[in-house]
């Protein structure tokens, strides 16, 4: 899950690079020919839109947990700080495209081809689009592809591997989100964080502190990670949070953001004798953001109601975009993941 394809889009050659990255990501995810072609078309259209409408932006491709257990999906994110889209409804109409050099498919066809498609645009502030392409077995309908968690991962200096990883798992009424930040950078850090996410799926029935202890045992032969575990009990409507290391979280309830702090230590190396567990009510308007220390410590939580109503993947990508820029790039591997209690229902987030 730590493999990252990041493509700055500032000239026409980068459109081809985005398509090639989509094909490489599809191969890494084990997608077949049909779904690979869909991912390549989505990447081409999104990159073309960046170039023609925003003049520049970036594409970020990740492998993420999709609805099919054990089968990764390809997530394609398009981020820009351009003029935005004045008429989103028209732009999403199937076949509509104003970009010279486009394949003519437009965002509407991207929405149709992807298993999940989400877009948020504000005139004067830019656009963020996320699309997820699942394996053939999961490509079963418009609503089958929705998942309750979304996120994005980038690597320092656009490296191939990020030392950060995130994942989620269900076990009965429990929905558990894990974010792991491997010590250092590169392949060894990526190995540690990826191993943590893989271990989550075997222990998702456990409470957060016990999950962290299990990770500590499993990661002893790795560099170790900073990790946060957020678990929602959907029956009790309760959020449980525990963390070790310098990964953090913020919880939004109503109009208030609360910081959730992890305990010092390293999972896999120096595990504290006691890890505090926080329990909080999980309301219909709650929103949880977990992130690695690649995000600036003084990042500003979003206050746009339109954004907060979008799919978690768009919220996470927008937070990452607004916390960095070409003039202020990220200084570390960075992951942002968002957990929301309800499926997003905006027309911008649905498929026809």
Residue, then its C-alpha position, 0 to 999 in steps of 0.5 A: x500500500x505504500x507505493x506512490x505515483x505522483x506526477x506534477x502536471x505542467x505540460x502535455x508530456x505529463x498527461x502521458x506520464x499519468x496514463x503510464x502511472x495508472x497502468x503501472x498502478x493497475x498492474x501492481x493491484x492485479x487489475x485485469x485488462x478492462x479495469x486497467x483500461x478504465x484507470x488509464x482513461x480516467x488518469x488521462x482525462x483528469x490530467x488533461x483537465x489539470x493542464x487545460x483548465x488549471x494550467x498546472x496541478x498534480x496527480x497522486x495514485x495510491x493503492x488502497x483498501x477497496x470493498x473487496x477484501x484482500x484485493x487492493x484498488x487503484x485510487x487516482x487523485x487530481x489536485x489543483x489550486x486553479x480557478x475552480x469549476x463554475x458549473x459542476x453539474x454541466x462538467x459532470x455530464x457524460x461526454x462533456x469536455x471543453x479541453x482541447x486534446x481530450x479524448x472527449x470522454x470528460x468527467x462524466x465518463x470518468x464518473x461512470x468508469x470508476x467504481x467511486x468518483x468524488x469531486x469538490x470545487x470552489x471557484x477561485x480556490x481550485x478542484x480536488x477529484x478522487x476516483x477509485x478503480x476496483x478489481x473486476x470482482x468488485x465492479x458490481x454497481x453504482x453503490x457497491x463501491x462506497x467505503x466509509x474511509x478515505x485517504x491519500x499518501x505522498x512520498x518525500x521528493x516524489x519517491x516511489x515508496x512512502x514510509x506512511x501507510x493507512x488502512x481500515x477493516x471491519x469486524x462486526x460492529x467495529x470499524x477500525x482505521x489505522x495510520x502508520x508512519x515508518x521510521x525514516x524514509x524509503x523501502x525499509x520504512x515502507x516495509x514497516x508501515x505496510x506490515x502494520x496495515x496488513x496486521x490490522x486485518x488479522x486483529x480488527x476485532x481487538x480494542x485499539x490498545x491491544x491492536x497496538x500491542x499486537x503490532x508491536x510484536x509483529x514489527x519487532x524485526x522492522x524499523x518500527x512505526x508511529x501508529x494511531x488506531x481509531x475504532x468506531x463501535x457503530x452499535x454504541x456510537x462510540x469512538x475509541x482512540x489510541x496512538x504511539x509515536x508522533x502520528x496525530x488526529x483531530x476530531x470534529x463534532x459540531x463546529x469544534x475540532x479537538x486534538x487527539x494526542x498519541x503517547x511517546x514511543x515506537x511500535x516495534x521498538x520502544x512500546x510504553x508501559x501504558x497507552x492511554x485510551x480515549x473514548x468519545x461519542x460518535x455523532x452523525x456530524x462527527x469527522x475524524x482526521x488522522x495524519x502523519x507528522x508530514x502534515x505541518x503541525x499548525x495545519x488549519x482544519x477545513x471549515x467549508x461545509x460543502x467540503x465536509x459533506x463530501x466523501x472522506x477521500x476528497x476531504x483528505x486530499x483537500x487537507x493535503x493540498x491546502x497544507x502544501x504547495x509547489x512553493x511549500x512542498x511537504x518535508x516528509x512522507x505524508x498520509x492523511x486519512x478521514x473517517x466519517x460516520x455516514x455515506x456521502x450523498x451529494x450528487x457530486x459524489x454519486x454515479x448515474 
